[in-house]
Amino acid sequence: MRKLVHLLALAPLIASAQDLPAPVKALEKQGITILKPFDAPDGMKGWLGKYQDMGVTIYLTPDGKHAISGYMYDEQGTNLSEQIIQKEVYAPAGRELWQQMEKAHWILDGKKTAPRVVYVFADPFCPYCKQFWQQVRPWVESGKVQLRTLMVGVIKPESPATAAAILGSQDPAKTWHDYEQSGGKLKLNVATSVPPEQMEILNNNQKIMDALGANATPAIYYLNAENMLQQVVGLPDAENLKAMMGEK
């Protein structure tokens, strides 16, 4: 089963216990949360569930007395279970988290008319964030990608105050650009305590990052051609970079 990045925490519980056949109810006692029913091939009945933040499919045998938990494949070897999990669970949950990032306080890097949008959670003291910032210059500066940075303070004790200094500057976008371009050497007006307005932004960004299941920076998010939320945590390799940014 494919590991979820806490996306299933957003999935609504649709199936009610009284509607479940006895074998499916029995699986609930094993720790599987039943989310919703679906129609399986050849008239079989199926249910979507989650187990330890992983999507799972359950199939009821024709006699209604047995339930099978696992993947179903067709004659071409296509994983039909993975398809239904992606469509009915992962995709809606991913879109909801994408909308949360859209509504959050982010710093724009690039043109707001750029067709491709990439979000990144970044800490001022994250060396890989600086490398990623340098990597994406060709796409951002050509107007093909807009990079939206959500500041967090997770690496050092002084990270929150430094992030707040960037957010509270007269032009956060320029300050962040100059700071990353300098390799973190740009002198900032860092306060001894984080102002409430900036602390609220940092806390909200951290909550979204936690909901996405990321525990390190940079945490990068984009939508693929199928409009599915994609995650890359850490410095992306050349293949991942091309997938998220497209052609130069």
JOLINTA-V590402 format. One record per pair of residues at least 12 apart in sequence whose ideal C-beta (glycine too) atoms are under 7 Angstrom apart, sorted by the first residue. I is the first residue (numbers start at 1). J is the second residue. If there is no record, write none. Layout:
i: [I,I]
j: [J,J]
This chain:
i: [1,1,1,2,2,2,3,3,4,4,4,4,5,5,5,6,6,6,6,7,7,7,7,8,8,8,8,8,9,10,10,11,11,11,11,13,14,14,15,15,15,15,15,20,21,21,23,23,23,23,24,24,24,24,27,27,27,31,32,32,32,33,33,34,34,35,35,35,35,36,36,38,38,40,40,44,44,45,46,46,48,48,48,48,55,55,55,56,57,57,57,57,57,59,86,90,91,94,94,97,97,97,98,98,100,101,101,101,101,104,104,104,104,105,106,106,106,106,107,107,107,107,107,108,108,108,109,109,109,109,109,110,110,110,110,111,111,112,114,114,114,114,115,116,116,116,117,117,118,118,118,118,118,119,119,119,120,120,120,120,120,120,121,121,121,121,121,121,121,121,122,122,122,122,123,123,123,123,123,123,124,124,124,124,124,124,125,125,125,125,126,126,126,128,128,128,129,129,130,130,130,131,132,132,132,133,135,136,138,139,139,144,145,149,150,151,151,151,151,151,152,152,152,152,152,153,154,160,160,161,161,161,162,162,163,164,164,164,164,164,164,165,165,165,165,166,166,167,167,168,168,212,214,216,216,219,220,220,220,222,230,232]
j: [54,55,56,54,55,82,53,54,53,54,55,90,212,213,231,53,211,212,213,90,93,94,97,50,53,55,89,93,211,93,96,35,50,89,93,35,35,36,34,35,36,37,47,34,60,64,60,65,66,67,47,58,60,67,58,67,69,51,49,51,56,49,50,47,49,48,49,50,89,48,88,84,88,59,72,59,60,60,58,59,84,85,88,89,85,89,90,69,71,72,81,84,85,72,228,228,228,228,229,211,212,229,223,229,208,119,150,208,221,150,204,205,208,201,119,148,149,150,149,151,172,173,176,146,148,173,140,147,149,173,177,140,145,146,147,143,146,146,143,144,145,146,144,144,145,246,146,148,145,147,220,222,244,148,150,221,132,147,149,218,219,220,150,152,205,209,214,217,218,219,149,151,217,218,152,153,154,155,159,217,159,162,163,166,179,184,155,156,159,184,155,217,218,218,234,235,217,218,180,183,184,235,218,235,236,180,241,245,248,245,248,246,245,176,205,163,166,167,202,205,202,205,206,209,217,202,217,194,202,190,191,194,188,190,202,191,194,195,198,199,202,188,189,190,191,179,188,198,201,195,198,231,233,233,234,233,232,236,244,244,244,244]
